[in-house]
Amino acid sequence: MITLNKLTKEYDLVGTKVQALKEVSLTIERGEYVAVMGPSGSGKSTLMHLLGILDNATSGQYLLENYDITSLPDREQARIRNKHFGFIFQSFNLFSELSALENVMLPMGYANVPMKQRRDRAAALLEEVGLGHRMHHLPTMMSGGEQQRVAIARSLSNEPDVILADEPTGNLPSDKGEEIMQMLEGFNKRGVTIVMVTHNPDQGKRARRRLFIKDGELWRDEGTLVKGA
Amino acid sequence: MAQEANKILWRRFTARMLESGLLLLAVALGVGATAAGFSLLANTQKLGTEMLSSPAYREIVVSTQTNSDDMEVPAVLKPTADNVVLTANDLQVALSVPSVKYSYVSSGTELRFLNQKVIAQMTQMGPGPGAEAAPPATRTTTETNPRQGPQGLLTADELAKKQAEADVFLTEVDQLRGSSVTPQYFDAWGLKAAVGSLFAESERQSDTTLVVLGSAAAVQIGGTSIDAKALVGKKILTWEGYAVVVGILAESGTDTIDNSFFSPYQTTASDFGEGGPPRRRAFNVQLRFAVSDPAQLEQAASSLTSLLSSAVASDQLVVSNPRAEAQKLIDRNTGIGFLILFLALATLFIASVNVSHILMSRGLRMRKGVGILMALGASKNSILQLFAREGIFLSTAGSLLGALLAWPLSQTMESALGLTESSLVFLILGVAGAWVLNLVFSVLPAVQNSQIPPADAMRAA
């Protein structure tokens, strides 16, 4: 489903070129549950940004469903993000001005889903994550676990192929983190591809595949020795 | 476009009511002041141009000290001897000045009409003004004067008999203001007869009082009883005798002319310097000289001063160029208008820069939100539209408030500068122009905020 060929990302920091990602090549199949692991500054977030088309690679190739999306116009990239990817962030990143229902409806607005359909689907998703009774509440009135569940519902609103989760339990107590992990595993079982950045080795072990990033390079892939080891 | 995204911005806008309110007020003040300043300047130019296009501002008015007091803007005012007057000869002599196209006299007068109502009132009061010394001979006819009844006033019966005569008309109007003019007045002012004719120089000394009515004055005189056009040839009964209507003017577009009547300015032979001490007789009015090209006014004034100074001592002559005085007034008002517009534009600029700055910082504060929106599917164009909406709303709402401020402000300023008419069109144009100017500043931050790369915005998230 996702194929990266020698994907490289360089940043220009005051005249000095810094390689955040160095010729990373990998393939992620539909329905996989992948954990991306590695120390801080290793290039995990850069990889996630490139996977989610929030950034363009300096060189290399990115194929989505065998379609080269390496350098598409902004509008097309936005459409692909909206349709194919769902994002879950460590700090939830809900809009505090919107109710839980409106937060979940938001991505569907960019997909031009009719208002009634938006509302019905958002309500159904909130029911599914166990927040049917709090759909009109503002995020500030919810606990961290509840906010992350709203964020999960939001990430699923356009029925994406891939969920990109960046430390989804990082700001939650362990019991709430476990709830979120079970929820993600449940969606994966229903066929949604999960790519999750985590520092937590236990959570990493629960993924069926692990990618280890070190100094911008893909160091290890699910026990497959790529380099070193 | 996601309506939910609009809600985010709107709720952020209303959550900071004080800041948002101050932004609106700043825009309103800038737009209001600019619109009022523009309206003032444009209106000054428009009314000035209209004023100068009037024949009254292609005239040189020449007078002597004895009658210069009633000149609107005497250019020179010097004490002179009482016995020095200008004569009608001076009118003809002045035509020898190449730039002078018309020379004429125009002097205010009025007609007082006799009708049933006036007779009834006067009968109750006893001998009326008709029993007093006759007014100047200019209106006296050779026919039997109708006011000369047993008590110097017509009886009701006599009046009824007069009314029965086919060519006599009694108007319900009590009096009408007008001018005694020499025939070139009509040429100078471009006045044409719509019905009947104007009077000629040869008819000026006629024993019969001839009148030419302005278009509105004819309607007024005719009232409901007779069609205005049918007044031509009629003898209208006045306190001084009959006034024979010889013509009705085509509509001039100038109220003072359309509501007036014009009768020949009558002079005695000596007014023309043909006997007696020529400059000691009653032709003591202002002489008016019109040029075809206003640019020749200064030269005409200079030539007329030299010419007439040979007949009247130069220090006894008052020559006025109303156009030059009007132009000075217009120039002064234009200068004030420019100054006010400049200050207003400075206010608008400062307000717009502040609005732009605050919207920019609001965008920066929402950088994290922009990143999330982009991750959820917003394109740069969607972000641009989102922030532009905020700018457009702020600019439009502020401009509408500004329009409400601009109206009384422009009224006050225009009244202070003596402008009699306000123009809503100029005010609307001013508001529109100021709105566009402010809009540019309000939308610029949206352009900047939409150009944040998604990954950079995401790092903020």
Interface residues (C-beta under 8 A of the other chain):
Chain A: S45 H49 G52 L54 D55 D74 R75 Q77 A78 R79 R81 N82 K83 F85 F87 F89 S91 N93 F95 E97 L98 E102 N103 M105 L106 P107 M108 G109 Y110 A111 M115 R154 N158
Chain B: M1 A2 Q3 E4 A5 K7 I8 R11 R12 A15 K368 G369 G371 I372 L373 M374 A375 L376 G377 A378 S379 K380 N381 S382 P453 P454 A455 M458 R459 A461
